[in-house]
Amino acid sequence: MKQDTKQNALAQWLAEEQELRQRLDAGVGPGVASPAQIGGKTGLEMMQAMLHGELPYAPIARTLDFMLIDVDSGMATFQGTPGPQHFNPMGTVHGGWFATVLDSALGCAVHTMMPPGRGYTTAELGVNLVKALTPKVQRVRAEGRVIHCGRQLATAEARLVGPDGTLYAHATTTCLVFELPASSRP
C-alpha cells in the first residue's frame, strides 16, 4: 500500500512538472526580469508571472535541474531532480544542491510577501541534511513557508521531502527587507 501511495505521488509530481515545463518552454525562458517588466508588481505577482511563463525564471534552475512548482502568499514550492551531475565524491547528492534548492524555496516564499518597490536578500541560511539523496530518489520538493515578514526582517523555514514524505533536509533563513533603489524601478 505504501509503495502505491509513493508511486501515485511521484506520478502526480511528474505530471505537474511536465505541464509546467511546457508552459515555461512556451514562455520567455530563463533570465532576469527588467525593471519595466516588474514595475508596480508585488512579489507574489512576480512569482505567479514566472509560473505562467510571462517573466523569466532564474537560470540557476536549469543549471541545477529544479523548478518553481507553486507559489502563494508566504509560500513557495520547488521540485528538483537530484542526479549524478550533482554528486559529491561519495556518490550522493552534494550538500550545496540541497542548500540551493532550499534557499530558493525560502527566498521565494519571502519574495511573495514583498509589496511593490520592496526587496530582500538572504542574511542567514541554516541547512540541516538528515538523509542522503541518491539516484533512487527521482524527485524531491522544497516547501518554503514564511514565519515572519516585517519591515526590516523576514524569517522562513523549508523542508526537502520525497514523494513518500521522507524528510531529506530542513532549513531556515533570515532575510533583510529593504526599499529597492530608484534605479532598479521603472
N, C-alpha and C positions, 0 to 999 in steps of 0.2 A: 504494500500500500504506500509506504513512504517513498519508494522508488518511483511509483506512478505520479505522485504529487510533485516530486522533483522534476520529472520529465515534462509534466504539464506546465510547470512554472517556467522551465527553460524554453519550451516551445512558445509560450506566450511572450517571453522576453525577446526571443529571436524574431518573432512576427512583428513586434513593436519596433525593433531595431531596423528591420528591413523596410517597413513603411516610412520610418523617419529618414533613413538613408536615401530613399527615392526622392523624398521631398527636399532634402538638403542638396542632393546632386542636381536637382532642377533649379535650385536657388542660386544665391550669389557665391557660395563656396567659402573656403577659409580665407581669413584676412583680418583686417582691423577696420572697424566702422569709422567713418569720417565724422567730424563734429556736426556737419549738416544732417547726416543720417540719424543721429541720436538726439539732436537738439529738441528740448521740450519733453522728452520721454522719461518716464520713471524707469528705475532699474528693472522692475517686473515687465514693463512694456518692451524694453530692450531684449530681455531674455526670451520672451514669447516671440518676438520678431525673429530671433535666431532660430527658434524651433520651427518657424514657418518658412525658413529659407529667405527671409526678407532682409536680414542683416548677416554679415559674415560671422562665422563661428571661428573660435581660436585655432590657429594652425597646429598647435601642440596636440590637439585632439586627434588629428590624423596621424601625426608622428608616433604617438604612443597608443593608438588604437583604442580610444574611448570616445564617448559622445554624450552630450546632454540629452536626456530622455524626457524629463518632465520638470516643470517649474510651477510654483505657486507662491503666494506671499509667504516669505520666510522659509521656503524650502526649495531644494534643487536636487535632482537625481541624475547621476551619470552612470552609464553602463560601459564596461570595458572588457576587452578580450586579452587576458594575460597570456602571452605567447613566448616562444623560445627567444625571440628578439629582445625580450625584457629580462632574460635570465641573468643571475649573478654567477660566479664561478662554481657554486654548489649545485646548480641546476634547478633552482627555484626562482620565482619572480623577485627581482631586486626591490629593496625597500623604497627606493626612490620612485618606482612606479606606483606603489601603494600610496606614498605621500602625495604625489602629483594628482592622482585621481581624487583622493580625499580632500586635498586643498582646493581643487576645482569645485567640488560639491559644497564645501564650507563657504568659499568666497562667493560663489554664485547665489547661495542662499542669502547671504548678506546683501549681495547686489540687488536682489528682488525687493529689498526694503528701502532702497535709495530713492528719494524724490528727485525730480529734475534738478540738475546743477550740483548734485552731491556725488561724491565718490568715496572710495575706501582703498585701503591697502592692508595686506596682512602684516601684523606686527609680531605675532607669535603663532607658531604652529606646533602642536604636540601630537605625535602619532604613536600608537601602540599596536605593534604587529602581534597577533595572538595565534595565528596559524599560517603555515606556509602555503603559498599558491604554486601549484604545479600544472602541467598541461591537462591533467584530468578535469580541472575546473574550467569549463568552456567560457563562462561569463561571470562577472561579478557586478554588483551595483553599489555605488557610494551614495548614500542617502544623507544629505545635509539638512540641518534644521537650525534656525536662529533661536538662541536662548534669550538674548537681549540686544536691542538696537537702540542706542541713544544718539545724542547729538555729536559726541566725540568718539565713542567706543561701541563696538558691536562684538558679541560673542556668539559662537555657534558650535555645534557638535555634529559628528557624522559617524556612520557605521559602514563598513565594507562587508557585504554579505553575498553568499552564493544563492542560487535559485532554491536551494533546500533550506535556506535560513541560516546556514553556517556562518558564524562571525569569523572573519579573517583579520580585521583590524578596526580600530576606532580612533577618532581624533577630535581635537578641539582647536579652536582658533580664537584669537583676539585681533580685531581689525580696528585700525584708526579710521575714523569717518571725518571727512573734510569737504569744504566748498571747492569745487573744481575751478581751476584758474580760468579767467575770462577767455584766454587764448585757445582753450580747448572746447569752447562753446561756439555755436554758430553766430 
